[in-house]
Amino acid sequence: NIPGVPHICFKVPTAGGKTFIACNAIKTIYDAFHFNSNKAVVWLVPSITILDQTIKNLKDSNHPYRQKINTHFGNKVAVFDKAELLQGSGLNPGSILEQLNIFVLSFDSLRAKNKEDRKVYQENSNLQTFAPTIGDEEVITLMRVIQSLNPVVIIDESHNAESDLSIDMIKNLNPCFILDLTATPR
C-alpha cells in the first residue's frame, strides 16, 4: 500500500510464533537492505492487552524473544513504550546509531483523525536533542523524530490495519520496510 517501501506479510496461525519470527526477521531485514545508520523499529499492536504483553516480553532479558534480539544485535537493544518515548528516556541521536531501538506502540496512539489530540504529534522539549537531525526550524514532536529515523515497521495483527486511516498512519511513520504479522490476511 505504500509505493517504494518493501512490504512482506507473514501469515502464521494463531499461537504459531509470529512474534518470534518477527524477532528473528529484524536482523535479516537490516542485513539484506544494508540499513547501516539508524536502527529503529516501530512495533505496532492493535490492543492494550497485546501492547502490555509485547512490551513485557521484549524488555525481559530472560524471555526468548529478547534473547534472540540480543544475540542478533550484541546485547545493544533498547525497548521503549510510549511514555518512555515521550519523556525522551534513553533516546537520543547517539543511541539510535549505537543500538537497536524498538518502539512498541498501539495503533490507537498513532491512528487519529484529529492529530492535535495525540501526544505523539504535540511539541515535546524532551526530544530537543533531535533538533539538528530534524531541523531547527521544525517543531520537535515524537512523530517527527520517528519519521526522521525512517524505521522498520512491524505490524502485529495487520489485518486490523487496513482502513484508509490505518494506511495513512503507516505512511506517516516514513517506514523503510514493513513487516506484517497476521493469522487472517485478506
N, C-alpha and C positions, 0 to 999 in steps of 0.2 A: 503493500500500500504506500510505501514511501520510495519514490524513484531514486535510484543510485545508492540505496542502502542495502547491503546484503542482509537477507532475511531467511532464517531457517525455522521450521516448525518441527518439534519432536512430539509425536503422538505416542503416548505411553499410557496403558491402562491405569486406572486409579490404583494407588499404592504400588505402582510399578517401578518407582525410583527416579521420577522426573527430576527432583531436586538434586539427587546425587549425580545424575547425568549432567545437569547444568553446572555443578561444581567442577566436574571434570572438563567440561567444554570451555570454560573460561580461558585456560592456558592455551588450548588448541586454537581458539579464536585469535588471541593475541599473537601467537606464533605464526599462524597461517597468513594473517593480514599485516604482519610487521608493524603493529601498533607499538611503537617504542617509547613514546613520551608519556602522556597521561594514562594512568591506569585507574580508570573509574568505571564502575559497573552500577547501573541503576537497576535494582531488582524490584519489580512491581508485583504486588499481590492484590487480590480482589477483596479481601475481608480483614477485619481486625484480628480474628482468630488465627488466620494464616500469617498475618503480619507478625503477631507476637511469637508464634511458633518459629517462623523463619529467622527472626532476629535472635531468639534464644539459641537456636541450633547453630547459626553461623558465628555467633560470638563465643560459643562454648568450645574451648581448645581441645576438649576431650571427645567432642562429637565427630563422627566420621566425615560429615560434610566439611567442617572446619579443618580437620586433619588433612583431608585431600587438598584443599585450597592452600593450606600452609606448606604442604610438600611441594606443590607446584610453584609457589612464589617465595620459597625460602623463609617462611615464617614472617614475611613482611606484608601483613594483611591487617587492615582495619575495617571494622563493620560499624556503620552508623545508622541510627534511627533518625527520624525526622527532628526530634527535639535536639539531639546532639548536633545535627547539621545546622539547625537554626542558631545554635549557640556558638558555632564555629569550633567546637571542642575537638582538638586534634586534627583539624582540617586546615591546611594552608597550601600554598603553591609548592612548597618543598615536599610535603607528604604525598602529594599527588604524583610526583616524579619518583619517589623512593619506595613506595609500597602500593599494593593493590588496595583500592578503596571501594568498598561495597556499600551503597546507599539503599537501604531497604525501606520502601515507601508503599503506601496503599494507592490504588487507582484514585480514590476519592481525594487524596491530598493534592493531586495534580489535575484531575479532570474537573474542570469548572467552567461554567458559562460566565460567571462573574469572577474574574481573576483577582479583583481587588479584595475579595473575601478570603483569599487563600494566603497563608503566611509565606509560602514559598515564592510568591510574587511581590511581597512587600519589601521595601528598602530595609537592609539589615547591616548595621555597622559592625556586627560581629564577624563579618566576612570581608572587611576592608582590605585585608592582605591580598585579596584577589584583584584589587583595583588596577594594578599595572597589566594584569592578564586580560581583564575585560575591557579596560579603557577608562581612564579617569573621568571622561565625560558621561559615562553610563551610570545609571543608578545601580548600586550593588544589591542584588537580590539573590536568594538561593537558586532560583531558576536560571538567572543569568550565569551564575557560577557553573551550574550543571551543564548548561548549553556550551559554555566555553571549553568544557572538558571533553566534548564530543564522545560521550560514554558508550560502552556496550550496554544494551538494554535487554534484560531478561524479563519476560512477561509470563508469570505463573498463571495458569488457567486462562490462557489468552483468548479462549472462546468468549470470555466476558469483556473483552476489549475490542469489539469490532464495530461499535457505533461510530458515527462521524465525529462525535465529541471525543471518543477514545483515540481515534486515529489522529485527531488534532493534538491531543495530549502527547502522543508518542512522537509526532513530528516536532513538537515544541521542545522536546528534550535534545534535539540535534544529535541523534544517535549515529554512530559509525557502523553499528551492527545490531541486528535484532534477533533474539533467540526466543521463540515461542515455546511454551510448555503447555500441553493440553492432553486430556484424555478423550475429548469430544470436539475435534475441529469440524468446521462446516465444510 
